[in-house]
Amino acid sequence: MELGIANTIGVKQFGGGVVDNEMNRWFSDHPDLEILDIKYAASSTPEDWAVDALIIYRKGPKTNILW
């Protein structure tokens, strides 16, 4: 199966409690990635809560491709 440009897309998931420190560390460790989108979700119950983040990025160095 030919993926075309989709094979250059990657995702990184963060979940649990507070995710901002983990995300910032990951951004610092991968400064050359082109971030395409970040999706957030939050959920809670009377006893607990959780935040999840999904980072969608282009693998490899940043490009100047305009779609």
Protein Blocks (a to p, Z undefined) as FASTA:
>chain_A
ZZkjmlmpccdddehjdfklmmmmmmmmmmmbccfbdcddddddfkbccddddddddedj
ddfbdZZ
